[in-house]
Amino acid sequence: MTVNDAIEKIRKTPLGASGPLVGVQGFGAMGISAAYGRTDTAAARDTLEAAAEAGVTLIDTADMYGIGANEEFLAPFVAAHRDEITLATKFGIELRADEPGYRAIRNEPAYVERAVEASLRRLGVDVIDLYYMHRRDPDVPLAESVGAMAELVRQGKVRYLGLSEVTGAELREAHAVHPITALQSEWSVFSRAVERSAVAAAAALGVALVPYSPLGRGFLTGAFTDAGKDLPDDDFRRTMPRFSGPNAEANAALLAPMRDIADEHGATTAQVALAWVQQQADVHGLTVVPIPGTRKRGRLLENAAATRIELSAGELALLEPIAGQVAGERYADMSPTADARESL
């Protein structure tokens, strides 16, 4: 069996010390209907079916993706596969369809209550399996936000709680209020700031790490050298420093060792990138369930097959210095991230 043969379903793992059993790789659904330009709806729905066939059971969305449209897009798939999947969504970044450009971080309890009701309605479900706080508002006490989320568990509207983009100290503080099942943060060969404190805290607490953008928003596939030339006008990656001009050219050159490793395994650079993040589970002693996204069935199966690649210690060593050489920040505005709060 080759690494591109995804007929076998991927293996399963517990989502941390107290979470459900899920496929060892999940699916980030943001791009299936938002953010990356126009969507071929039929192809996108076929990709979701491929995920189910491959044993990818953790399906991740958020209320901000398409200002609710992503949750609505997923609803028919969720209805057809409700007993097979672990459904995750998020609150905390408020956008308004009637106010273009409006964006606010909202963590106050009253907002949490409104947000969950809206997500339940759009997704067409009675309960959300995993509910994340998408971004942290430092002006709202964490105990109040997590306390409101815990109330949703008591009401039966949510099964498990998660946080996104928090520091290790914030994770420990939240976990003391109510058990946190998963921490979602950016983690890849290119982005390793989460290792400053959050990874160790998650390992100590039995919290699973759910890396988003494990393919560097597609950069680690080797497909980009300059967003201005390689991306459609409505693709949000045009705003990201790593994809633009000299930064993109410099970052593309960093993929050379990944190509060499991929050749050795008969794999792609994307598969090497996913194998790397998957193996951080053994390196750091915790559950790691990355959530790559795609709109194409073939890419979905390629990603799933990466769960069967094991990199050697020598190969991991070759990839170790890359993150420190990356040009450009993850976002044009880093202020809402854990990185910003940790550097204060």
N, C-alpha and C positions, 0 to 999 in steps of 0.2 A: 504494500500500500504506500503510495507517495503522499507527501505532505499536502498536496492539492486535492487528494481524494477525501471528501468529507461525507461519504456515505454513512460511516459510523457516526452516531451521535457523540458529541463531546461529553467528557466526564462531568460529574457533578461534585459540588463542594458545599459544605454549610456556609452560609453567609455570616461569618463571624461566630462567636461563641453561642449566640442565642437566636440566630436568624434562620430562615428557611433554607432548604436544599435548592441550589440553583446550578445552572450550567456554569462551568468555570470561566466562560466568556459570556458577557451580556451584549446587549444591543443598545447603542445610543441613538434615539429616534429623532433627534432634532433635525438633522439634515434630510430626513425622509420626505419632509414637506415644507421646510423653511431654511432660510439663511444662505443656501448655496445656489441660488438662481432657480430657474423654472424646474418643475418636477414632472416627470412622466408618471402619471398616477398609476397606470397599469403595472409598469415596471417596479414602482415603489411597493405596491401591494404584493407583487410576486416575491420581492425581496423579504418582506415580512414572513411570507409563507416558508421561504427558504430557511429563515431563522428557526421557525418551529420545527422544520424537518431535521435541522442540524443539532437540535437540543439546546439552542440558545434560549434560555427561559427568563432571564432578567431583562425586562423591557423598560427603558428609561426615557421619560419625557419631562416636561415642565410647563407650567401654566403660561410662561412668557414666550414660549416658542410659537411664533406666528400669532401672538396675543390670543392664545387658546386654541388656535386652529390645529396645532399639532396633536393635542389631546383629542379633538374631534376626529381627526384623520385616523387615529389609532383605534377609535371606538369599535368599528366593525371587526377588526382583527382581535381585539380584546374579547368581544362577545363570543367569537368563534373558538377561542382558545383559553377561556378564562381559567379552567382547571389546570392548565399546563404551565401557565406563566406566573411570574412574580412581577407585579406591576408597580413601577416606581414613578412618582412625579414630585414636583417641587413647587414651593411658594417662596416669595421674598423679593422678587424683582417685579415691580409693577410697571407695566406699559399701558398706554391708553390708545385705543384705535381712533378716537375722536380728537386726539392731541398728539400729532406726530412729533417725535423727538422727546416726548415726556418719558422719564425713567426715574424711578425712586426705589430705594431699598426699604422694605416694609417688614418689620418683625413684631409689631405690637399685637397683643392677643386678639383684639377685635378683628384685625386684618387677617390673622391666621384662620379664624372661624369663617370669615367670608370666603377666603381663598379655597379652603377645602371643599366647601359646598359647591363652588363653581366648578372645581376639578371633578368632583364626583358626578356632577350633571353632564359635563362634556364627555367624560370617559364612559358614561353609561353604566357605572358600577355602584354597589352599595358600600364597598370598602376598598381603600387603597392599601396595597400590601406594604409599601415602603414610602414614607412621606418625609421629604428632605426640606430643610431650611436652605434655600438656594444661595443666599448671601447674608452676611452678618451686618446688622446695623449696631455699631458700638454704643449708640445712644439709648438703645433699649436693653435693659438688663437681660442677660442670657437666661437667667432663671425664669423670667416672665415668659419669654418666647418658648422655651422648652417646656415650661409648665403648661402653656396653652396647647402645645403639641401632645403632651402626655394626656391632657383631658380628652383629646380626640381618640386616643387609644382606649380610654375608659368608656367612651361613648360607642365604641365599636366602628368608628368611621375609618380608622387607620390601624394597621397591625404592628408595624415596626417604625422606628424613627431613625432619621439620618440627618447629617449635616454636610454642607458643602463649603469648601474654602475656609476652613477654620484652622487655627493654630493648635498645637498640642495642648497648651494650657486651656484654651477654650473648649477643646474636646473633653478634657478631664472635668472641667466645671459643668458642662452640660450633662455628662454621664452621671454625675452625682445627683442630678435632679431626676433623671429618668434614663434607663439603659439606652444607649445609642447603638444601633445595629451596624450602621455603615457610615463611612466617611467618603464622600466623593470629592476628589481633588484632581487637578491636572497632574499627570505623572507619565513621563515617557523618557526615551533616550535623550531628548532635547530639554526636558523640563523636570527638574529634580528638587525644587525648593521644598516640596512636601516632606522631604527627608530631614529637614532641619529639626523638627520637633514632632510633627503630627504622626509620622509613621511609627516612631517609638511609642508614643502614647497609645495609638490604636493597638499595637501589638500587646502592650501591657494590659489593656482593658478588654481585649477580645473583640475589638471592633474590626469589621472587614474594611479593606480599602477598595474603593470602586474608582479606578482611574478613568477620568474622561480625557478625550483627545489623546489616546495612547499612540496615535499615528501623527501627532503634531498637526492636527487638522488637515491631514493629507500630505504634509510636507515630507514625511518619512517614507512615503511611497516612491519618492524620487521623481515625481511628476512636475515639480515646479522649479523655476529659476527666477521668475519675476511675476508678481501678481498682476502688474499692469498688462502683461502680454498673455498670461496663462489663464486668467479667470474672467468670467462674465462680469458685466458692469454691476449687477445686483448681488454679487457674492460678497459677504461681509468680511472675508479674509483680505480684501483690498485695504481694509483699515488697519491691518495688523502689521506691526513693525517687522516681524520676521519674514514676511512675504514680499517685501518691497525693495526694489533697487539693489544697492550694494549688499544689504543684509541678506537678501534672498540668494544672491550669487555666492556669498561667503558660506551661507548655511548649506547650500547644495553641495559644496565641496566637502563638507563634513561627512557626507554619506558614503564616501569611498570605502572605509572598512566594513560598513554594513553590506555593501555590494559583494565584497570578497567573501564574507561569511555566508551570504545568501547563495552564492555560487557553490560553496562547499556543501550546502544542504539541499541543493536543487530547489531553492525557495526564492521568494521575492524579498525586497528590503522591508516591505510592510510586514511580512511574516516574521522576519528577524526582530523588528521593533516590537511586535506583539509578544513574541517568545521572551524577549528581554523583560518586559514589564510583568509577564506572567511569572517568571522565575524570581522576581523580587519577593514573592511569597516565601521561598526557601531562604533567601538572603536575610530577610528581616523577621521571619517567624510570625507571619500573619496570613490571613486569607486575602487574596488579591483577585478581583473579578473585573477586568477591564471592559469598557463598553465602547468599542469602535462602532462607527456608524457608516452606512453606505446606502446607496439607492439601487445597487445592482446585485442580482442574485450571484453572479460569478464572484464578485468581491466578497460577498457575505460568506460563501463557501471557502474562499481563500483564507479569509480571516479565521474562520472556525478551525481550519486545518492547522493553523499556527499553534494550536494548543498541543499538538503532537511533536513539536520541535523542542529539543533540549540543547541549549547552548553549552559549550564546554567552559571550564574556568578560564582558559586562554581567550576564548571568544568574548566572554564577559569583560575581561580585562581590556581588550581592544576597544570596547564600547564605553568604558568607564570615563574617559576624559572628555567625551563629546559635549556633554551639557555645559561644561565650563567654557566652551569655545563658541557657543551659539551667539549670534549677533541679533540684538533687538529683544525687547520685552515680549511677554506673552500677549499683552493687550496694550493698546495705545494709552488707556487709562488704567493703571494698576491699583488705584486707591481702594476699590471694593474687595481686593484679594487678601488672602491670609499673608502673603508675602509683605504687603505694605504694613500691616499691623505688627508683624514680627520684626520688622526693621526699625520700628520706632524706638 
